[in-house]
Amino acid sequence: MKICRVPIFVAFMLSAFITNAAPQDSGLTPNILSLDKNAKSPPAKIHDIAWIAGHWHGEAFGGIAEEIWSLPNNGTMMGMYRLIKENKVLFYEFLTIIEENGSLLLRLKHFNPDLEGWEEKNESVSFPLVKFDETTVYLDGMTFRREGDDKLQVLVRKRSKDGASGELKFHYQRLESH
């Protein structure tokens, strides 16, 4: 069995991103929504959110964040993320947005710089669609907001150790268009 060597900074970030909601906290923030228990995601097609596609660049956690999304193809989009700090990659993510059950679902897996996975082999972190419009995609715990043609804001729910919710904000500039 391999032991996952996750740097402390990265372990903190992982816990901030995907910790389950504490019972006293709904997980809602001004910009992040949750899918109500037993609720179904609304109808949607991958082309409804095609504006996410592109090469995005910004600052995060004192480093450089880069996110690249493919154009929709066959009901899917794929994405890659990396965080670089002090000229070193801290971690990667591989992401997909897929059409599933008549709606959309984002899945992601985290990786160390050597591509050792954080999640178990057959597990990923899932973010079902809550709602969307022409400029914003609300997933359960994550929001994509278009700010013009060349700016993108991604907000991710974070949790403190006491269970309180907050937001991590990522501001991106488009590097190139598809």
N, C-alpha and C positions, 0 to 999 in steps of 0.2 A: 504494500500500500504506500503510495506517495504521500508525503506530508506537504501541504500547501504552505509555502513561505510567503505570507502576505505582509508587506511592510506595515508598520503601525499606522502611518498616515492613510494608507489605502484601506486598512481594516476599519478605521474611523469612518471613511467615506462610505464604504459598503454598508455599515450599520446605519448611517444617516440616510442612505437612499432607500433601503428596503426593509427596515424594521416594521413588523406588523403593528397596527394601531393598538394603542392601549385602550381598554374598555371605556375610560372616562373621556377619551378624545375621539371625535368623529373623523379626524384626519383632514377636515376641510380647512382651506385657507382662502384668502380672497381670490386667488388665481388657480387653485387646484381643487378638483372635484373628486368625489368617490361615487362609484356605482352603488346604488341602494341594494341592500341585501335582497337576494332573490330577483333583482331587476335584470332585464335583458338589455344588452347594448342596442342602440338604435340602428336601423338599416343604414348601410353605407357601402360604398365601393372604393377601391383603392384610388381610383382617378379623382375622387372627391378631395383628396389631400395631396395631390401630385405636386403642389407648390412647395412641399418640404424638400423635394429633390434638389440636390446641389452640393457644393463644397463650401462648408461653413467654417469660420475661424474666429476665435475669441480668446479671452482670458478667463481663467478659473483657478481658484486655489493657489494663486501666486505663480501660475504657470500658463502654458498655452494649451487651449482645448481645440481640437479639430474634429469635425463631424462631417461625414460624407454620406449622402443618400442617393441611391439610384433612382432613375425614372421608374414608374410603375410598369410592370411586365407580368402578364399572366396572373393577375390578382395578388402580386406581392411587390414590396419594395425591400431593399436590403440596405443596411447602414453599418458604418464603422465609426468608432470613436477612439481617440487616444488623448491622453493627458501627458504633457511634457513639462518637466520642471527641472531647472538647472541642467539643461541639455540631456536629460534622461527621461525615457518613457516610464511613467509610474504604473499605468495600466491601460488596457484596451477593452473595448466592448464590441461585440458583434450583435447587430440588431436586425430584426425583420418586422415588417408590418404586413399582415396577411389578411385576406378576406376569409372570414370563418363564421359560419352560421348566419350569413347575411349581413354581417357587420365587420368591424376591424379589430385586430388584436396586435399589440406590439409585444414582442418577446426580445429579451436580451440575455447575454451571457457575458460575464467579466473574465478577463485573463490577465495574469501577471505578464511582465515584459518577455518572459521565456515561453509564453503561451500556455502556461499551466493554468487550468480553469479554476475559478473560485467556486462555482456551483458544482454539485454532483454531476456526473457524466450525462445523465438523462434528464437533468433539471434545468430550468431557465426561470427568469423573472418575467411575469406577465402583467401587462397593463391593458385591460379591455377598454374599448371606447365608451365614454359617457355621453358626449355630445360633440357636435362640430358645427362650424359655420364657414364662411368664406375666408376668414383670417385666423381662426383658432380651432385647434383640435384638443379637446379635453379627454384625456385618458385617465383611468383610475390611478391617480398618484403622479401624473406627469401631464404637462400642458405644452403644446407648441403654438406659438403666436407669431404670425407674420407681421412685420413692421415695415411695410413697403416691399419693393421687389428684392432688395438686397440686404435686409436685416431680419434676423430671426431671434426670438427669445424662447428659451426652453426653461421651464420651471419644474422642479422635482420636489416632491414632498420629502421633508426630512423630519426625523424624530429625535428629540433629546432623550437622555436616559430616563427622565421622569415621565416620558410619554407625550409631552407637548409637541404639537406639530408646528412646522415652519416651512419656509420655502428656500430652496437653493435656486438662484437665478443665473442663467448662462445667456450672455448677449453675444450673438454671432453676426459677423459680416460675411456676405457671400464672396468667395474668392473667384468662382467661375460659374457660369450658367451651363445648363445642359441644353 
